[in-house]
Amino acid sequence: MDIFSIFTLAGGVAVFLYGMDLMGRGLQQAASDKMQSLLARLTSNIFKAVLLGATVTAVIQSSSATTVMVVGLVNSGIMDLYQAVGVIMGANIGTTITAWILSLAGIQGDTFLLRLLNPSGFAPILAVIGIVFMLFSKKEKRVNVGMIFFGFALLMLGLNTMSGTVAPLKNDPQFAEFFLMFENPVLGVLVGAALTAIIQSSSASVGIMQALAVTGSVTWGSAIPIIMGQNIGTCVTAIISAIGAKRSAKRAAIIHLLFNTVGTVIFILAFYTLNMIKPLAFLTDAVSPAGIASVHTIFNISATIILLPFHKFLVKLSTLVLKDIPEEKEAVELLDIEKKRFLQILDPRFLETPGFALSKATEAVHVMANISVEAVVLATGMNNNPTQEILEAVIHKENLVDAFEDELQTYLLRLSQRQLGDQEAIDLNIMMHAINDFERISDHGVNIAEAFLKQAGGEESFSAEAKAELNTLIHAVQEILAITGNFFVNRKNDRSEEIEALEEVIDNLALELQNRHIERLKASNCSVEAGFIFSDIITALERIGDHCANISFYIHDLVDGDYDRHQYKSRIQENNAEFVRYYETYQTKYALPAKMVYTSGSLLTN
């Protein structure tokens, strides 16, 4: 084997790994957050957890991705360790599917059916379809399918390149002697673990073993311990992801390591004890790619069957390995509960599966939006009941929204650097714009609450007329907030015309209230100090309506960051019967009470 053969082998490995990565990303994006979010809705039934873990892993073709998600979900408090252990066991079973797909490359024969069953026969067709979908299709689902097809074709190309490069070594005695070393169980396990830890994919390392098996130099005796070690090496990804996580998440990674390590030890001891009692002659025979897939599957299924009854013991063992720290418990108790729960939703580990991360970010934005609306509802209620306690509650909510916005901006920015589908990118863009408006809405809530409390503590209070006028505007603002929040969360029914119409009504209401306020000032029926406060409240309420209209615009018209707010507003309002209908309805609903006219000490109703 000369230097050029080594280059070819290295190139084959690179193409194989890239094909597996591309196919995995396509499968994950095709599954989106729907398949992945199933992990967050587990019951306490351990059998369902195992089945779900196997299913998710079989679909996204990565036990590492599944396990990292589990670590993140445990860290977020969405999943407990008893649910996690079942998913981890199932993930090991689901990852065996890849080995069986790769083993099809060993099918030999000249008949049409046998050639069709061999992936090398149909991989070129998949490559053509895949590249056409990726380059020319604008539909996200087809692009994902293209990634899957093209990734699979590359995977098979890399596998065939590796197999073809090492095939001449079947007559090389030194190569055969090299693999005989790994018949030592300890050495074989260590090598398998090291290889998988480096490339962080048990499926890929098993695939490389299958490619080497075509030489006929890999025996059952050397393959079995290497495959056992590969299952230990795959735990490295979860362990790395648990760095910096809570102790419960670290324990999930420890459970993964314990499960694979204990399973390997049991399997190795049982197998080689049996070999000592009755020598197994087949250990010196050459193993085929299908044989490697069989060993991989038998081990993972057997380990799950054996250890499943002891899943609670694995959880307890993880707590013994990683004990609680009293200081950490005390720190958790002092932490702001609301902020802590929010930050757990935005676990950085979810970024490894962008579709799932986007769904959790969306959930976090909805939490932030609700708190912003709650702050305004509390603040506007102070028109009738201004108290220091309500002001403090509004300030608390606004502080939470500020903290949430900072975390969300950082998280969404990191998420934007990941590979997202077209619709996912649009949703991300909408959220990055909308959170600024929700933060400003909560700021206006504080301004309103402070103004009401300041007015209540002054010498002059608002007249009954001024309060009635404010209540009309307040109710309109509360309604636009409710409509906008519903539209932002659900997005099923386009409510842009309704929001724009109500925002116009609010603008007109604010202007009319300002005019009436000026008349009261001129007639000396309102103090200057109270007048300034009244004007500040009106301005804050009117701006909340503007922010609601901005959010509606983002949902309706924001694509790839290119937008023109004024053109959008003109398009919504001009020659639009729906807009006119909503405008007239809300204009009637929020008509101001009759205006009072002041003349030389007498009070007239106009």
C-alpha positions in Angstrom: 0.0 0.0 0.0 1.8 3.1 -1.3 1.4 6.8 -0.2 -1.2 7.5 -2.9 -3.4 4.6 -1.6 -3.2 6.2 1.8 -4.3 9.5 0.3 -7.2 7.7 -1.4 -8.2 6.0 1.8 -8.1 9.3 3.7 -10.3 10.9 1.0 -12.7 8.0 1.2 -13.0 8.4 5.0 -13.6 12.2 4.5 -16.3 11.7 1.9 -17.9 9.0 4.0 -18.0 11.2 7.1 -19.3 14.2 5.2 -22.0 12.1 3.5 -23.1 10.8 6.9 -23.1 14.3 8.4 -25.1 15.7 5.4 -27.6 12.9 5.5 -28.0 13.3 9.2 -28.6 17.1 8.9 -31.2 16.5 6.2 -33.0 13.9 8.3 -33.0 16.2 11.3 -34.3 19.2 9.3 -36.9 17.0 7.7 -38.0 15.8 11.1 -38.0 19.4 12.3 -39.0 20.0 15.9 -42.1 17.7 15.6 -40.1 14.4 16.0 -37.6 15.9 18.4 -40.2 17.6 20.6 -41.7 14.1 21.3 -38.7 13.7 23.7 -40.1 16.5 25.8 -43.6 14.8 26.2 -42.6 11.5 27.6 -44.6 9.6 30.2 -43.1 7.8 33.1 -43.5 4.5 31.2 -40.0 3.2 30.7 -41.0 1.0 27.8 -42.5 4.0 25.9 -39.3 6.0 26.6 -37.1 3.2 25.1 -39.4 2.9 22.0 -39.4 6.7 21.5 -35.6 6.9 21.9 -35.1 4.2 19.3 -37.6 5.8 16.9 -36.2 9.3 17.2 -32.6 8.0 16.7 -33.6 5.8 13.8 -35.2 8.8 12.1 -32.4 11.4 12.7 -29.7 8.7 12.4 -27.7 10.0 15.3 -27.6 8.6 18.8 -25.2 11.4 19.8 -27.8 14.0 18.7 -30.6 12.2 20.7 -28.4 11.9 23.8 -27.3 15.6 23.6 -31.0 16.6 23.4 -31.7 14.4 26.4 -29.0 16.2 28.4 -30.4 19.5 27.4 -34.0 18.6 28.3 -32.8 17.3 31.7 -30.9 20.5 32.3 -34.0 22.5 31.4 -36.1 20.5 33.9 -38.4 19.3 31.1 -37.3 15.7 31.5 -36.3 13.8 34.7 -33.6 11.2 34.9 -36.0 8.3 35.0 -37.4 9.4 31.6 -33.9 10.1 30.3 -32.5 6.6 31.0 -35.2 5.0 28.8 -34.5 7.3 25.9 -30.8 6.7 26.2 -31.3 2.9 26.1 -33.6 3.3 23.1 -31.1 5.6 21.3 -28.5 2.8 21.3 -31.0 0.5 19.6 -32.0 3.1 17.0 -28.4 3.7 15.9 -28.0 0.1 14.7 -30.2 0.9 11.6 -27.2 2.7 10.0 -25.0 -0.4 10.2 -27.7 -2.5 8.5 -28.1 0.0 5.6 -24.3 0.0 5.1 -24.2 -3.8 5.2 -26.3 -3.9 2.0 -23.2 -2.8 0.1 -21.9 -6.4 0.6 -24.7 -7.9 -1.5 -23.2 -9.6 -4.5 -24.8 -10.9 -7.7 -25.5 -10.2 -11.3 -29.3 -10.4 -11.3 -31.3 -7.2 -11.5 -32.9 -7.7 -8.1 -29.6 -8.2 -6.3 -28.0 -5.3 -8.0 -30.9 -3.1 -7.1 -30.7 -4.1 -3.4 -27.0 -3.0 -3.4 -26.9 0.7 -2.6 -24.1 1.1 -5.1 -26.7 0.4 -7.8 -29.2 3.1 -6.9 -26.9 5.6 -5.1 -25.9 7.4 -8.3 -29.6 7.9 -9.1 -30.2 9.3 -5.6 -27.2 11.6 -6.1 -28.7 13.1 -9.2 -32.1 13.5 -7.6 -30.6 15.0 -4.5 -28.4 17.6 -6.2 -31.3 18.7 -8.4 -33.5 19.2 -5.4 -30.8 21.0 -3.5 -29.9 23.4 -6.4 -33.2 24.0 -8.1 -36.0 23.4 -5.6 -37.4 26.4 -3.6 -39.5 24.2 -1.3 -37.8 23.5 2.0 -39.0 19.9 2.2 -37.6 19.0 -1.2 -34.2 20.6 -0.2 -34.1 18.4 2.9 -35.0 15.3 0.9 -32.2 16.3 -1.5 -29.7 16.6 1.4 -30.7 13.1 2.5 -30.4 11.5 -0.9 -27.1 13.3 -1.8 -25.7 12.6 1.7 -26.5 8.9 1.3 -24.9 8.8 -2.1 -21.7 10.4 -0.8 -21.8 8.0 2.2 -21.8 5.1 -0.2 -19.2 6.6 -2.4 -16.9 7.0 0.6 -17.6 3.5 1.7 -16.8 2.0 -1.7 -13.7 4.2 -2.0 -12.5 2.9 1.4 -13.4 -0.7 0.5 -11.7 -0.5 -2.9 -8.6 1.0 -1.4 -8.1 -1.6 1.3 -9.2 -4.6 -0.8 -5.7 -5.4 -2.0 -4.6 -5.8 1.6 -6.5 -9.1 1.9 -3.4 -10.9 0.7 -1.1 -8.9 3.0 0.0 -11.0 6.0 1.2 -7.9 8.0 -2.3 -6.4 7.7 -3.9 -9.6 8.9 -1.4 -9.8 11.8 -2.3 -6.2 12.7 -5.9 -7.0 13.3 -5.0 -10.1 15.3 -3.8 -7.8 18.0 -7.3 -6.6 18.6 -8.5 -10.1 19.5 -7.2 -9.1 22.9 -10.5 -7.9 24.5 -9.0 -5.0 26.5 -7.0 -3.7 23.6 -9.9 -4.1 21.2 -12.3 -2.2 23.5 -9.8 0.6 24.0 -9.1 1.0 20.3 -12.8 1.0 19.5 -13.5 3.6 22.2 -10.7 5.9 21.0 -11.7 5.8 17.4 -15.3 6.6 18.1 -14.4 9.3 20.6 -12.3 11.0 17.9 -14.9 11.0 15.2 -17.8 11.3 17.8 -20.1 8.9 15.9 -20.5 5.2 16.6 -22.4 4.8 13.3 -19.4 6.2 11.4 -16.9 4.1 13.2 -19.0 0.9 12.6 -19.2 1.9 8.9 -15.4 2.2 8.8 -15.1 -1.3 10.3 -17.5 -2.6 7.7 -15.3 -1.1 4.9 -12.2 -2.8 6.4 -14.1 -6.1 6.7 -14.0 -6.5 2.9 -10.3 -7.4 3.1 -11.2 -10.6 4.9 -8.5 -9.7 7.5 -11.0 -8.6 10.2 -12.0 -11.6 12.3 -14.9 -12.1 14.5 -12.5 -12.2 17.4 -11.1 -8.7 16.7 -14.4 -7.1 15.5 -16.4 -8.0 18.7 -14.2 -6.1 21.3 -13.8 -3.1 18.9 -17.6 -2.8 18.5 -18.0 -3.0 22.2 -15.5 -0.2 22.6 -17.3 1.9 20.0 -20.4 2.0 22.2 -18.3 3.4 25.0 -16.6 6.0 22.8 -19.9 7.4 21.6 -20.5 8.6 25.2 -17.9 11.3 24.8 -20.3 13.6 22.9 -22.9 13.6 25.7 -20.2 14.1 28.3 -18.8 17.1 26.5 -22.3 18.6 26.1 -22.9 18.2 29.9 -19.9 20.5 30.8 -21.2 23.5 32.5 -24.7 22.0 32.9 -26.6 21.4 36.1 -25.8 18.2 38.1 -29.0 16.5 36.9 -27.9 17.0 33.3 -24.4 15.7 34.1 -26.0 12.7 35.6 -27.8 12.0 32.4 -24.5 11.9 30.6 -23.1 9.6 33.4 -26.1 7.3 32.9 -25.2 7.0 29.2 -21.6 6.1 30.1 -22.7 3.7 32.8 -25.2 2.0 30.6 -22.7 1.4 27.8 -19.8 0.5 30.1 -21.7 -1.9 32.3 -23.3 -3.5 29.2 -19.9 -3.9 27.6 -18.4 -5.5 30.7 -21.3 -7.9 31.1 -21.2 -8.8 27.4 -17.4 -9.3 27.3 -17.3 -11.3 30.5 -20.2 -13.6 29.4 -18.9 -14.0 25.9 -15.3 -14.8 26.8 -16.3 -17.0 29.7 -18.4 -19.0 27.3 -15.4 -19.1 24.9 -13.2 -20.5 27.8 -15.7 -23.2 28.6 -16.4 -24.2 25.0 -14.0 -22.5 22.4 -15.9 -20.8 19.7 -14.3 -21.8 16.4 -15.9 -18.9 14.4 -13.8 -16.3 16.2 -10.9 -16.9 13.8 -13.2 -16.6 10.7 -13.4 -13.4 8.7 -16.3 -11.2 9.6 -18.6 -9.7 6.9 -20.2 -6.2 7.0 -23.5 -7.9 7.8 -21.8 -9.8 10.7 -20.6 -6.5 12.1 -24.1 -5.1 11.9 -25.3 -8.2 13.7 -22.9 -7.9 16.6 -23.7 -4.2 16.9 -27.4 -4.9 17.0 -27.3 -8.0 19.3 -25.1 -6.1 21.8 -27.4 -3.0 22.0 -30.6 -5.0 22.2 -29.1 -7.4 24.8 -27.7 -4.7 26.9 -31.1 -2.9 27.0 -33.0 -6.1 27.9 -30.5 -6.9 30.7 -30.3 -3.5 32.2 -33.9 -2.3 31.6 -35.1 -3.8 34.9 -32.3 -1.9 36.7 -33.0 1.5 35.2 -33.8 3.0 38.6 -30.6 1.6 40.0 -28.7 3.4 37.1 -30.3 6.7 38.2 -29.3 6.1 41.8 -25.8 5.1 40.8 -25.4 8.3 38.8 -26.3 10.3 42.0 -23.6 8.3 43.9 -21.0 9.1 41.3 -22.0 12.8 41.2 -23.3 13.8 44.6 -25.2 17.0 45.5 -23.2 19.9 46.8 -24.9 21.8 49.7 -23.6 25.1 48.5 -25.2 24.5 45.1 -28.6 23.8 46.7 -28.4 27.0 48.6 -27.5 29.0 45.5 -30.4 27.5 43.6 -32.8 28.6 46.3 -31.6 32.2 46.1 -31.9 32.3 42.3 -34.9 34.1 40.8 -37.3 31.2 40.0 -38.9 32.9 37.0 -35.7 33.9 35.4 -34.2 30.5 36.1 -37.1 28.7 34.4 -36.9 31.0 31.4 -33.1 30.5 30.9 -33.5 26.7 31.1 -35.7 26.9 28.0 -32.7 28.4 26.1 -30.3 25.5 26.7 -27.2 25.9 24.4 -27.2 22.1 23.8 -30.4 22.5 21.8 -28.5 24.5 19.2 -27.0 21.2 17.9 -30.5 20.4 16.6 -31.6 23.9 15.2 -35.2 22.9 14.5 -35.7 21.9 18.2 -33.8 25.0 19.4 -36.0 27.2 17.3 -39.1 25.7 18.9 -37.7 26.3 22.4 -36.8 29.8 21.5 -40.3 30.4 20.2 -41.6 29.1 23.5 -39.3 31.5 25.3 -40.4 34.5 23.2 -44.1 33.6 24.0 -43.2 33.7 27.7 -41.6 37.1 27.3 -44.5 38.4 25.3 -47.0 37.3 27.9 -45.1 39.0 30.7 -45.0 42.2 28.7 -48.7 42.2 28.2 -49.3 41.4 31.9 -47.1 44.4 32.8 -49.3 46.7 30.8 -52.6 45.2 32.0 -51.4 45.7 35.6 -50.2 49.3 34.9 -53.4 50.4 33.1 -55.4 49.0 36.0 -53.9 51.7 38.2 -56.2 54.3 36.6 -58.8 53.0 39.1 -56.5 51.7 41.9 -53.0 53.2 42.0 -50.8 51.5 44.6 -47.1 51.1 45.3 -47.5 47.3 45.3 -48.8 47.3 41.8 -46.0 49.5 40.6 -43.4 47.2 42.1 -45.1 44.2 40.4 -44.9 46.0 37.0 -41.3 46.9 37.6 -40.5 43.3 38.5 -42.1 42.1 35.2 -40.3 44.8 33.2 -36.9 43.7 34.8 -37.7 40.1 33.8 -38.5 41.1 30.2 -35.2 43.1 30.0 -33.2 40.1 31.2 -35.1 37.8 28.9 -34.5 40.1 25.9 -30.7 40.0 26.5 -30.7 36.2 26.7 -33.0 35.8 23.7 -31.0 38.2 21.5 -27.8 36.2 22.2 -29.5 32.8 21.7 -31.2 33.8 18.5 -28.0 35.3 17.1 -26.2 32.0 17.8 -29.1 30.1 16.3 -29.0 32.3 13.1 -25.5 31.0 12.5 -26.8 27.4 12.3 -28.3 25.8 9.2 -32.0 26.5 9.1 -34.8 25.9 6.6 -36.3 28.9 4.7 -39.4 29.1 6.9 -37.3 28.6 10.1 -35.1 31.5 9.0 -38.1 33.7 8.5 -39.5 32.7 11.9 -36.2 33.5 13.5 -36.1 36.9 11.8 -39.6 37.7 13.0 -38.7 36.9 16.6 -35.5 38.9 16.5 -37.5 42.0 15.5 -40.5 41.3 17.7 -38.7 40.9 21.0 -37.5 44.5 20.8 -41.1 45.7 20.6 -42.3 43.5 23.4 -39.4 44.9 25.6 -40.5 48.5 24.7 -44.1 47.6 25.5 -43.1 46.6 29.1 -41.1 49.8 29.4 -44.2 51.8 28.6 -46.1 49.8 31.2 -43.6 51.0 33.8 -44.0 54.6 32.6 -47.7 54.3 32.8 -47.7 52.8 36.3 -45.2 55.4 37.6 -47.4 58.2 36.1 -50.6 56.9 37.8 -48.9 56.6 41.2 -47.3 60.1 40.8 -50.8 61.5 40.0 -52.3 59.8 43.0 -49.7 61.3 45.3 -50.2 64.8 44.0 -52.5 67.6 45.1 -54.7 67.4 42.0 -56.2 64.1 40.8 -57.7 63.3 37.5 -61.3 64.3 37.1 -64.0 61.7 36.6 -64.2 62.8 32.9 -60.5 62.4 32.4 -60.6 58.9 33.9 -63.5 57.9 31.8 -61.7 59.1 28.6 -58.5 57.2 29.7 -60.5 54.0 30.3 -61.8 54.1 26.8 -58.2 54.4 25.4 -57.0 51.8 27.9 -59.6 49.2 26.8 -58.7 49.8 23.2 -55.0 49.2 24.0 -55.7 46.1 26.0 -57.7 44.7 23.1 -54.9 45.4 20.6 -52.4 43.7 22.9 -54.7 40.6 23.2 -55.2 40.4 19.4 -51.5 40.9 18.7 -50.4 38.4 21.3 -52.8 35.8 19.8 -51.7 36.5 16.3 -48.0 36.3 17.3 -48.5 32.9 19.0 -50.9 31.2 16.6 -50.4 32.9 13.2 -53.2 30.8 11.7 -55.6 33.6 10.9 -54.0 36.8 9.4 -55.2 39.7 11.7 -53.1 42.4 10.1 -56.0 44.5 8.9 -57.7 44.2 12.3 -54.6 45.3 14.2 -53.8 48.2 11.7 -57.5 49.4 12.0 -57.5 49.3 15.8 -54.1 51.0 15.8 -55.5 53.9 13.7 -58.5 54.1 16.1 -56.1 54.3 19.0 -54.1 57.1 17.3 -57.3 59.1 16.8 -58.4 58.5 20.3 -55.0 59.7 21.7 -55.2 62.8 19.6 -58.8 63.5 20.7 -57.8 63.0 24.3 -55.0 65.4 24.0 -57.3 68.0 22.4 -59.8 67.6 25.3 -57.0 67.8 27.8 -55.9 71.1 26.3 -59.4 72.5 26.6 -59.5 71.6 30.3 -56.2 73.3 30.8 -57.5 76.5 29.1 -60.6 76.4 31.2 -58.4 75.9 34.4 -60.2 72.7 35.1 -57.0 70.8 35.3 -53.7 71.6 37.0 -50.5 71.8 34.9 -48.8 69.0 36.9 -51.8 66.6 36.4 -52.0 67.7 32.8 -48.4 66.7 32.1 -49.0 63.3 33.7 -52.2 62.8 31.7 -50.3 63.6 28.5 -47.5 61.2 29.3 -50.0 58.3 29.9 -51.7 59.0 26.6 -48.4 59.1 24.7 -47.3 55.8 26.3 -50.6 54.1 25.5 -50.5 55.3 21.9 -46.9 54.0 21.5 -48.0 50.6 22.7 -50.4 50.5 19.9 -47.6 51.4 17.5 -45.5 48.5 18.8 -48.4 46.1 18.3 -48.7 47.3 14.7 -45.0 46.7 14.2 -45.3 43.1 15.5 -48.2 42.5 13.1 -46.1 43.8 10.3 -43.2 41.5 11.1 -45.5 38.5 11.0 -47.3 39.5 7.8 -44.6 41.1 5.6 -41.1 40.5 7.0 -39.0 38.2 4.7 -35.2 38.0 4.7 -35.0 41.3 6.5 -36.2 43.4 3.5 -39.2 45.5 4.5 -40.8 48.9 4.2 -43.2 49.7 7.1 -44.8 52.7 5.3 -45.5 50.7 2.1 -46.9 47.9 4.1 -49.3 50.3 6.0 -50.4 51.9 2.7 -51.0 48.5 1.2 -53.1 47.3 4.2 -55.2 50.5 4.3 -55.8 51.6 0.7 -58.8 50.1 -1.1 -59.1 47.4 1.6 -62.7 46.6 2.5 -61.6 44.5 5.5 -59.6 47.3 7.0 -62.5 49.7 6.6 -64.9 47.3 8.2 -62.7 46.8 11.2 -62.0 50.5 11.5 -65.6 51.4 11.6 -66.4 48.7 14.1 -63.7 49.8 16.5 -64.4 53.5 16.0 -67.9 52.8 17.2 -66.9 50.5 20.0 -64.4 53.0 21.4 -66.3 56.2 20.9 -65.4 58.7 23.6 -68.0 59.8 26.2 -69.7 63.1 25.4 -67.3 66.1 25.4 -67.8 68.6 28.2 -67.7 72.3 27.2 -66.6 74.9 29.8 -67.9 78.5 29.4 -67.7 81.2 32.1 -68.2 78.9 35.0 -71.0 76.9 33.5 -70.7 73.2 32.4 -72.3 72.2 29.2 -72.4 68.8 27.4 -71.6 68.9 23.7 
